[in-house]
Structure formats: structure tokens, C-alpha cells
Amino acid sequence: MSVNSNSSLENDTSFSPKRIRSKHRYRILLELSIGDLTVSELAIKTGLRIPHASAEIRRMRSEQIISSDLPAGSRGAQIRLTEKGWSILISDELSKAQSVNEFPDNNEKYCILSRDESYILIGLLAKPKEQMIPIPNRILDMKTETRSSIRNQGVDWNWAVFLEKYPRWFDLDKLEIISESPKQINPEKIGALIGPGGKNIKKIIEDTQCEVNVDDDGIVTVAGKDSKMCAEAIKVVEAITFEPEVGMEFEGKVTRLMAFGAFVEFAPGREGLVHISELEWRRVEKVEDVCSPGDSMKIKLIKIDDQGRLDFSRKALLEKPEGWKPPPKRDNRNNNRNRGRNPNRGKRY
């Protein structure tokens, strides 16, 4: 179920959890969240008799939960949810999500929040990779069950089709809708995301006007009123925490020059070395002959050493000159990225 993109609900992210008590009303709201329908179409899809569906629709219309493109009682009128209707449905989902003691601990698992025949509400951390997902034929009673059901062990399983194109994501601590599903990063990257004294994460919040949080397990949540800014915040988070692989190309920025090469920032707060021999196909005598701090530079990752340091190449993305021959080897005394460090530092005698 997705919020209508034309609704002002996009800018109202805070809701009070309240469950829908009427099964008939819940089914009608769910069907209308997918698209506009006539009374007869709603009756067929929800399994209700037309008199029962009509009676519930009249009550919902009087409460301004639904509206239609034609006057009440007109044949073929298309019924749709109002903003109040959307709020009621979202508050119901939030209430059911709050009732769960413990959500899945990774993106591959999910839990069933409620089930009414074919209407199934699922709680998960990420959209399923496959449209077909296994569903148990009954919800386990955790008071009497001693173990979880796995595949065909414990209960019978059936296949369900995940039809939702735009699932809703909630921050259950703040009772808010968030624009994207939570992102899980390598816990070792939490420090890089936060930055010294919270510098990095504070900058993301300041630049995008979004709320960004990360827990000890690496679950990152982003919330904000502007979906574009939320997407930008997620983009920065991914840039800081992703795992680079050899062969990847980047548009970097030169941060500092050394005699043996240039250091280039390829993602916020992350940099690597472009050795002087990787700047041009020709022999380069001085790094400053090719670049200066602040220059943009297209680079390709060519090596990750055993200490996790990254070596990039600029010339790998340049066309090799016709008749090119390898330049003579340069003096190795200038070929040391650790030059200037005290070799005795940290040693004990």
C-alpha cells in the first residue's frame, strides 16, 4: 500500500497508532489504497455482499473517510480514499507494527503483523528480492510454541505474491513515516558515517534537513518531509559506507599533493592515492605539473592492499598514446607512501 503522491500526507510524517476494529472497513480501506473502485467492485474484491459493502461505504462517506467522482448513490461512481482515510489506514498499520515485540534482525526475514484471509500485513526491513514469498498457513502462538517455524517444519507453508510496489516504512521510536526502507551498513563503518565528533552525520542532517540515525547493528534510518532530500541523504550515507571494489570508477577531488602522488577524495571523508606513475601515460616529473588541490579527477580503483589502503589510477581512464612505451623506472626513494613517518615509532627497546 502506498500513499497517494498528490496527498499532503507526504509532508505529514507523524501519526498516532490506532487500530481499525471493523473487518469490513479494514478490507475496503486496503482495496481503496491500491486504486479507485466502484461499490460492486469493492464488494467482489472484499468478499462482502453488496448491501453490507454499501452500508459501510455510506458510513465512511459520512465520516469523510472516502469520496467519489460522482454524487452519492450514482451508478458507476469511482470511490477513493480521502486524506483522513489514508491517516486511518496508516495509523492502523503503525498500531500493528508497535504490537510486535521483536522485528527480524536482518533484511532476509520478515514477520506477519496481521492476517485476514488473503489480506496479509508484513513487517520487514527491506523490500523482498522476489515477488513470491512463503507464508505459514497459521500464525504461531509464541506462548505455546517452543521454536520458530522454518520452511516446512512446524507449520504448512504457502506461497503469497508481494504486490506492493511502494511499501510504507515507519520509524517506530518516533511514530513517523520514513521515506525509504532502513539501510543496513557494515557495523565497522558506523564510525566513518558518524565521523569525528559527529562531524559527518551532522553535515548530512544540515545539508539535507533530514533526520539520520544509526544503531549499534548498523541499521540506518532516514526521515524527512522532502523525499528528494531523503534520497540525497541516503546517497551520501551509501557513499560513505559502501565497500569499494577493484575496477570501480569515481569522480574524485584532489585533497593534497605529495612527491610520490596525489591523494584524491572519492567519497565524503574517504580518499586514496593516485601514484605519480598513474597520473599520465607519459613520465611525470612533478605531481603539481598535472593537478592541484581542489581539482576534479576521474579515477579508477586498481588495488586494495592488505591494510585496506586504496590505489587509484588516472591514466587507466585516458586513451593510451599511439606508439606508447613504458617510461624508465623512477628512483624508488620517491616511491614510498609512508615517506616522512618515523620508522622507529611504536617500537620498544
C-alpha positions in Angstrom: 0.0 0.0 0.0 1.4 3.4 -0.9 0.4 7.0 -0.1 -1.1 8.9 -3.0 1.7 11.1 -4.3 -0.7 14.0 -4.6 -1.7 13.8 -0.9 -0.4 16.3 1.7 0.3 13.2 3.8 3.8 13.2 2.2 4.5 16.3 4.3 2.8 14.9 7.5 5.0 12.1 8.7 3.8 11.8 12.3 0.8 9.6 13.2 -1.0 8.2 16.3 -1.3 4.5 16.3 -5.0 3.4 16.4 -6.4 0.1 15.2 -9.3 -0.3 12.9 -11.9 -2.5 14.7 -14.3 -3.2 11.8 -13.1 -6.0 9.5 -15.4 -4.7 6.7 -13.9 -1.2 6.9 -10.4 -2.5 7.0 -10.8 -4.6 3.8 -12.4 -1.6 2.0 -9.6 0.7 3.0 -7.0 -1.8 1.9 -8.6 -2.2 -1.6 -9.0 1.6 -2.0 -5.4 2.1 -1.1 -4.5 0.3 -4.3 -6.8 2.2 -6.5 -10.3 3.7 -7.1 -13.2 1.2 -7.3 -17.0 1.1 -7.6 -19.2 -0.3 -4.9 -19.8 -3.5 -6.9 -16.0 -3.9 -7.5 -15.3 -3.4 -3.8 -17.9 -6.0 -2.8 -16.4 -8.6 -5.1 -12.8 -7.9 -4.0 -13.5 -7.8 -0.3 -15.9 -10.8 -0.3 -18.7 -8.7 1.1 -22.3 -8.7 0.0 -23.3 -5.6 -1.9 -25.8 -4.4 0.8 -23.1 -4.8 3.5 -20.5 -3.0 1.4 -22.9 -0.2 0.5 -23.8 0.3 4.2 -20.2 0.5 5.3 -19.4 2.9 2.4 -22.2 5.2 3.4 -20.9 5.3 7.0 -17.3 6.0 5.7 -18.6 8.8 3.4 -20.5 10.5 6.3 -17.2 10.4 8.3 -15.3 11.9 5.3 -13.1 8.8 5.1 -13.9 8.3 1.4 -15.2 10.4 -1.5 -16.2 9.8 -5.1 -16.1 11.4 -8.5 -19.9 11.4 -8.7 -22.7 12.3 -6.2 -23.5 9.7 -3.6 -25.7 6.9 -4.9 -24.7 7.5 -8.6 -24.2 4.3 -10.5 -20.6 3.6 -11.5 -19.2 6.2 -9.1 -15.4 5.7 -8.5 -14.7 5.7 -4.8 -11.4 6.9 -3.4 -9.7 7.5 0.0 -9.5 11.0 1.4 -6.6 12.2 3.5 -8.5 11.2 6.6 -8.9 7.7 5.1 -5.2 7.4 4.5 -4.4 8.6 8.0 -6.7 6.0 9.5 -5.1 3.2 7.4 -1.6 4.3 8.3 -2.4 4.6 12.0 -3.8 1.0 11.9 -0.6 -0.3 10.3 1.5 1.6 12.9 -0.5 0.2 15.7 0.0 -3.4 14.5 3.7 -2.8 14.0 4.0 -1.5 17.5 2.5 -4.6 18.9 5.4 -6.7 17.7 7.9 -7.5 20.5 10.9 -8.1 18.2 11.3 -7.4 14.5 13.5 -9.5 12.2 17.2 -8.9 12.7 18.2 -8.8 9.0 16.8 -7.9 5.6 16.1 -11.5 4.6 13.5 -12.2 7.2 10.0 -10.8 7.9 7.1 -11.2 10.3 3.4 -11.3 9.9 1.7 -8.4 11.6 -1.9 -9.4 10.8 -3.8 -11.7 8.6 -7.5 -11.6 7.5 -7.9 -14.4 4.9 -6.0 -13.2 1.9 -5.2 -9.8 3.5 -1.7 -10.1 5.0 0.3 -7.3 6.6 4.0 -8.0 6.7 6.7 -6.3 8.8 10.2 -6.2 7.2 13.4 -4.2 7.0 13.7 -4.2 3.2 11.6 -4.9 0.2 11.7 -8.6 -0.8 14.0 -9.5 -3.6 11.5 -12.0 -5.0 7.8 -11.3 -5.6 6.8 -14.7 -4.3 7.3 -15.1 -0.6 6.5 -18.1 1.7 3.7 -17.6 4.2 2.7 -20.0 7.0 -0.9 -21.2 7.0 -1.3 -20.0 10.6 0.4 -17.6 12.9 2.5 -19.3 15.6 1.4 -18.9 19.2 4.7 -18.0 20.8 3.3 -18.7 24.2 3.0 -22.4 23.4 5.5 -22.9 20.6 9.0 -23.7 21.7 10.7 -22.9 18.4 10.3 -20.9 15.3 8.8 -22.4 12.1 11.4 -22.8 9.4 10.2 -23.6 5.8 8.1 -26.8 6.1 9.0 -27.5 9.7 6.4 -26.6 12.4 3.5 -25.5 10.1 2.5 -25.8 6.5 3.6 -23.0 4.2 2.0 -21.5 1.1 3.3 -19.0 -1.5 2.0 -15.4 -1.5 2.5 -12.7 -4.1 4.0 -9.5 -2.8 2.0 -6.9 -4.8 3.1 -3.7 -3.1 5.2 -1.5 -5.3 5.8 1.2 -2.7 5.7 -0.2 0.8 5.4 2.2 3.7 8.3 2.4 6.2 8.0 3.5 9.8 10.3 4.8 12.5 8.6 3.1 15.4 10.5 5.1 18.0 9.3 8.4 16.7 6.0 7.1 15.2 6.8 8.6 11.9 6.7 7.5 8.2 10.2 7.4 6.7 10.8 7.9 3.0 13.0 4.8 2.4 13.5 1.4 3.9 16.1 1.2 6.6 19.7 0.7 5.3 22.0 -1.8 7.0 25.7 -1.0 6.8 28.7 -2.9 8.0 29.0 -2.1 11.7 32.7 -1.4 11.2 31.6 1.6 9.0 29.5 3.2 11.8 32.4 5.3 12.9 33.1 6.5 9.4 29.4 7.5 9.0 29.3 9.4 12.3 32.7 11.0 11.8 35.0 12.6 14.5 32.7 14.3 17.0 29.7 13.5 14.8 31.0 15.7 12.0 29.9 13.6 9.1 26.4 12.7 10.2 25.7 16.3 11.4 26.7 17.6 8.0 24.3 15.2 6.3 21.5 16.3 8.5 22.4 20.0 8.0 22.7 19.7 4.2 19.5 17.7 3.6 17.3 18.8 6.6 16.6 15.1 7.2 16.8 13.1 10.4 19.5 10.5 10.1 20.1 7.8 12.8 22.2 4.7 13.1 22.1 2.0 15.8 24.8 -0.4 17.1 23.8 -3.0 14.5 24.4 -0.7 11.6 20.7 -0.1 10.8 20.4 3.4 9.3 17.1 5.3 9.2 16.4 8.5 7.2 13.3 10.6 7.8 12.2 13.9 6.3 9.4 15.9 4.7 11.1 16.2 1.3 11.5 12.8 -0.5 14.3 14.3 -2.8 16.3 15.4 0.2 15.8 12.0 1.9 17.1 10.3 -1.3 20.1 12.7 -1.2 20.8 11.8 2.4 20.7 8.1 1.6 23.1 8.7 -1.3 25.6 10.3 1.0 25.3 7.6 3.6 25.9 4.9 0.9 28.9 6.9 -0.5 30.5 7.0 3.0 29.8 3.4 3.9 30.0 1.3 0.7 32.7 -1.2 0.1 34.8 -0.2 -2.9 35.9 -2.9 -5.4 38.8 -3.0 -7.8 37.6 -1.7 -11.2 35.2 0.9 -9.8 35.4 4.4 -11.3 34.9 7.6 -9.5 34.8 11.4 -10.0 37.1 12.5 -7.2 38.6 15.6 -5.8 42.3 16.2 -5.2 42.9 16.9 -1.5 46.7 17.0 -1.1 49.9 16.5 -3.1 53.0 14.5 -2.2 56.2 13.9 -4.0 55.1 10.4 -4.9 51.5 11.2 -5.9 48.2 12.8 -5.2 45.5 11.9 -2.6 42.0 12.1 -4.0 38.7 12.1 -2.1 36.4 9.7 -4.0 33.6 9.8 -1.4 32.8 12.0 1.5 35.6 11.6 4.0 37.3 8.8 2.0 40.4 9.1 -0.1 43.0 7.1 -1.8 46.4 7.5 -3.6 47.0 8.2 -7.3 50.7 7.4 -7.6 52.7 9.7 -9.8 53.2 6.9 -12.3 49.4 6.5 -12.6 48.7 10.2 -13.4 49.7 10.1 -17.1 50.9 7.7 -19.7 54.0 9.9 -20.2 56.6 10.3 -17.5 55.6 12.9 -14.9 58.4 14.7 -13.1 56.3 16.6 -10.6 52.8 15.9 -9.4 51.9 19.6 -9.5 52.5 19.5 -13.2 49.3 17.5 -13.6 47.0 18.6 -10.8 46.5 20.9 -7.8 44.4 20.6 -4.6 40.8 21.1 -5.3 40.9 19.8 -8.9 38.4 17.2 -10.1 39.8 13.9 -11.3 38.3 10.8 -12.8 40.0 7.8 -11.3 39.8 4.0 -11.3 40.5 1.7 -8.4 43.3 -0.6 -9.3 44.4 -2.1 -6.0 43.4 -2.6 -2.3 46.4 -3.6 -0.2 46.3 -5.8 2.9 45.9 -2.8 5.1 42.8 -1.6 3.3 44.6 1.3 1.5 43.3 2.2 -1.9 45.4 2.8 -5.0 43.8 4.6 -7.9 44.8 5.3 -11.5 44.0 8.4 -13.6 45.8 7.2 -16.7 43.7 4.0 -16.8 40.8 6.2 -17.9 42.9 8.1 -20.5 43.5 6.9 -24.1 46.9 5.3 -24.4 49.1 7.3 -26.9 49.9 5.6 -30.2 53.4 4.0 -30.0 53.5 4.3 -26.2 56.4 2.7 -24.5 56.8 2.2 -20.7 58.9 5.1 -19.3 62.1 4.2 -17.4 61.7 3.2 -13.8 62.0 6.1 -11.4 64.1 6.2 -8.2 62.4 4.1 -5.5 63.4 6.6 -2.9 60.5 8.7 -4.0 58.1 5.8 -4.3 57.0 5.5 -0.7 53.6 6.5 0.5 54.9 6.2 4.1 57.7 8.6 3.5 58.1 11.1 6.3 57.0 8.7 9.0 59.3 7.8 11.9 60.3 4.1 11.3 61.0 3.6 15.0 57.6 4.9 16.1 55.8 2.4 18.3 58.9 0.2 18.8 60.1 -0.7 22.2 63.7 -1.3 23.2 
